[in-house]
Amino acid sequence: MLDIAGELQRWLAEGREFAVATVVSVGGSAPRGPGAALAVDSGGTAIGSVSGGCVEGAVYELCARALEDGETRVERFGYSDEDAFAVGLTCGGVIDIMVTPVGGRAPVREVLRAALTAVLRGEPGALARVVDGPAELLGKALLVRPDGSYDGGLGGTAELDRTAAGAAGALLEAGRTGTVAVPGDGAGPDSSRTGPGGGAYCPGGLTLLVESSVPPPRMIVFGAIDFAAALVRTGKFLGYHVTVCDARPVFATRARFPEADEIVVDWPHRYLRGTETDARTVLCVLTHDAKFDVPLLTEALALPVAFVGAMGSRRTHRDRERRLREAGVGERELARLRSPIGLDLGARTPEETALSIAAEIVAARRGGTGVPLTDSGTPIHHDTRSAATAA
């Protein structure tokens, strides 16, 4: 639901009543992941999408019904439904969707308002909603913050709220969206049964959909060259916070990189040593100069980041590896280096090269093979899990 935060916040400010349908879980091949949402207001206006068009009509009708009867419901669409073809889900997947009415006096309204405000301000937080459990708790919500505090409640006990906030906080810390089981009455998860999204079912407990909102992941591009300018644009398109770093002030300028979030004039290895990175950070080394590459990659390969890639020919790569070994970089660290950077697309222009690099980054993130789908027998969507990584 957080993917349509701006429009929903406007609807709340205008006092509109609406129903929001949110993807709880997916199985097999499905076009959109957990957290994707479609909302319909009392006037019939619709925003968002839950399936890329497959079941939008049927979900629209569910939203209209929820506005009429005030009931929260979870519905499943997929190849096991006899009328799956009629509603359009012909891709072979299964999706569970929760539809929640948000009336003018609905208790969930203020929790949603707080969650949407946090998203639009860029503040980290997790919206946790009950998607499986006692009927009277379905759709109840908490907004959980990184410090463990929370707004709202699930309608049970204070202990249940604290337990749910802790479970949601774990997904928030990892920057993930997905389902999590919360035991009730001291009962533990039952691994022989599953709730929505494949999470463990808890007797007397709940299953929560947790939607995490975290700052965008970082892409740091080292080397202020023409290829870097194209990669900055591609990185922004993919949702990264993009930094360009180069030791040469004449090249690292706003005029050359107008779309970059940050431009840093510093020695690359020194900047990397002092800046903040995490497990989602992508490092692209385009400096193509040993005096920059070796100290920078020595630092980069020691960090627990998502991706480290370096530009250059195969000859340059062999020379770079030799220099890195001489600098004390071990084989385990060298195995993390993606060089020459990018997938084999036959790229020549800066834009084509940026596409090649971006394709490898996406493949590494999602577990893709990089081979044409025509020649691949693997699932199209590699990461259809109960919890998806955040962008």
C-alpha positions, -999 to 999 in steps of 0.1 A, spaced: 0 0 0 29 23 6 35 24 -32 5 47 -36 13 68 -5 10 102 -21 -24 97 -36 -38 80 -5 -25 108 17 -43 133 -5 -75 113 -2 -72 113 36 -66 150 36 -98 155 15 -118 133 38 -126 107 12 -137 72 22 -121 44 3 -112 7 3 -76 -4 -3 -67 -38 -17 -32 -50 -9 -12 -80 -22 -5 -102 9 15 -129 -8 23 -144 -42 31 -179 -54 45 -190 -88 46 -164 -115 28 -132 -105 34 -97 -118 35 -77 -86 48 -85 -51 35 -82 -15 26 -47 -6 14 -36 -41 -20 -19 -38 -51 -7 -56 -75 17 -39 -111 27 -48 -129 57 -33 -166 61 -27 -170 79 -60 -155 50 -80 -121 65 -86 -93 39 -87 -55 43 -82 -27 18 -81 -25 -18 -93 -23 -53 -77 -16 -74 -107 -4 -54 -136 -39 -57 -151 -47 -94 -146 -74 -92 -119 -80 -55 -115 -116 -57 -125 -125 -83 -99 -105 -65 -72 -122 -33 -80 -156 -50 -73 -142 -63 -40 -133 -28 -30 -167 -15 -39 -183 -43 -19 -161 -35 11 -172 1 10 -208 -10 11 -206 -36 39 -176 -23 59 -160 -58 60 -123 -66 56 -117 -98 36 -88 -118 21 -94 -133 -13 -72 -157 -34 -68 -155 -72 -49 -181 -92 -48 -211 -114 -67 -232 -89 -98 -210 -93 -123 -223 -118 -129 -188 -130 -92 -176 -130 -93 -172 -167 -124 -150 -164 -108 -125 -141 -76 -126 -162 -49 -143 -140 -36 -166 -168 1 -163 -159 1 -194 -137 5 -176 -103 -15 -173 -71 -20 -141 -53 -37 -134 -19 -53 -100 -16 -66 -82 15 -93 -56 10 -98 -31 38 -125 -4 40 -112 29 53 -143 48 64 -144 83 79 -144 69 115 -124 37 109 -98 32 137 -73 21 110 -76 55 93 -52 74 117 -26 46 116 -26 47 79 -24 85 80 7 83 102 23 56 80 17 75 48 31 107 63 63 88 74 68 74 39 64 108 23 88 124 47 114 97 40 112 84 76 118 46 81 88 27 95 68 -5 90 30 -8 86 19 -41 101 -16 -54 94 -34 -86 104 -41 -107 74 -49 -140 91 -64 -146 125 -97 -139 143 -122 -122 120 -126 -92 144 -88 -85 141 -85 -87 103 -71 -55 89 -61 -41 123 -28 -21 121 3 -9 138 29 16 126 63 4 140 93 27 141 130 17 142 133 24 179 105 -1 187 78 24 194 45 21 176 11 37 169 -22 19 167 -31 -15 180 -44 -49 169 -74 -49 192 -60 -76 215 -38 -72 245 -9 -48 251 14 -79 251 2 -89 217 8 -55 203 44 -55 217 50 -90 203 37 -79 169 58 -47 170 89 -68 177 82 -91 147 75 -62 124 106 -44 136 127 -74 125 115 -70 90 119 -33 91 155 -36 102 162 -58 72 142 -34 49 118 -62 38 81 -65 31 63 -98 37 43 -119 61 53 -129 96 36 -152 122 28 -139 157 19 -165 183 -11 -159 205 -18 -172 240 18 -185 242 13 -209 214 43 -214 190 42 -216 152 29 -248 137 52 -257 108 28 -282 95 4 -255 84 9 -223 65 -8 -189 66 -8 -164 37 25 -161 19 37 -195 33 44 -182 68 39 -205 97 4 -207 111 0 -200 148 -29 -216 167 -47 -187 184 -22 -163 168 -20 -140 139 -3 -136 106 8 -100 98 16 -84 65 46 -60 72 53 -33 47 87 -17 54 95 18 42 132 25 43 155 51 26 164 41 -10 195 19 -14 227 37 -24 246 34 -57 280 50 -56 296 55 -90 334 61 -89 348 79 -119 332 110 -134 333 98 -170 307 97 -198 297 62 -189 291 73 -154 266 100 -166 245 73 -183 248 50 -152 236 78 -129 204 81 -150 199 44 -150 205 41 -113 179 69 -106 154 50 -128 159 19 -107 153 38 -74 188 42 -61 202 72 -42 231 79 -66 265 95 -56 293 103 -80 328 104 -66 360 115 -83 392 131 -71 392 155 -101 371 186 -95 371 196 -132 351 165 -140 330 159 -109 306 188 -115 268 193 -112 267 204 -149 280 170 -160 258 150 -136 226 170 -131 206 139 -120 230 127 -93 218 130 -57 254 138 -45 286 148 -62 318 143 -41 353 155 -49 376 132 -30 399 103 -34 376 74 -39 391 51 -13 391 78 13 355 87 6 343 51 8 362 46 40 342 75 56 308 72 41 279 50 52 271 18 33 249 -13 41 239 -46 26 219 -29 -1 247 -6 -14 260 -10 -49 295 1 -58 304 7 -94 341 15 -101 345 32 -135 378 50 -127 398 26 -149 431 37 -134 452 15 -111 461 44 -88 424 48 -80 411 12 -85 435 -7 -63 431 13 -30 394 17 -37 387 -20 -44 408 -30 -14 383 -10 8 352 -20 -12 358 -58 -11 361 -57 27 326 -42 31 294 -62 34 277 -45 4 254 -60 -22 276 -55 -53 311 -45 -63 318 -41 -100 347 -26 -119 350 -15 -155 378 -25 -178 390 -50 -204 399 -86 -195 435 -76 -197 429 -48 -173 410 -72 -150 439 -96 -149 463 -68 -140 439 -54 -114 436 -88 -98 474 -92 -96 477 -58 -80 449 -65 -55 466 -97 -45 499 -78 -40 479 -54 -18 468 -83 5 433 -89 -9 424 -126 -4 408 -150 -29 375 -149 -10 372 -112 -13 384 -113 -50 356 -137 -58 331 -110 -49 345 -87 -76 324 -85 -108 348 -75 -135 345 -67 -163 313 -51 -150 280 -58 -168 263 -85 -188 273 -94 -223 248 -73 -244 273 -63 -270 271 -28 -255 291 1 -271 275 34 -262 275 48 -227 237 42 -225 241 6 -237 269 1 -212 248 15 -184 220 -9 -193 245 -38 -193 257 -28 -158 222 -22 -145 211 -56 -158 239 -74 -139 230 -55 -107 193 -65 -110 203 -101 -118 226 -102 -87 199 -87 -65 171 -110 -78 190 -142 -84 186 -141 -121 209 -160 -145 212 -132 -172 204 -156 -200 175 -150 -224 142 -161 -211 136 -179 -244 165 -202 -235 158 -205 -198 137 -231 -181 138 -213 -148 109 -193 -133 106 -158 -147 103 -143 -111 132 -157 -91 123 -140 -58 86 -148 -52 90 -154 -15 69 -146 15 92 -116 21 106 -95 -7 135 -72 -5 127 -35 -5 138 -10 -35 
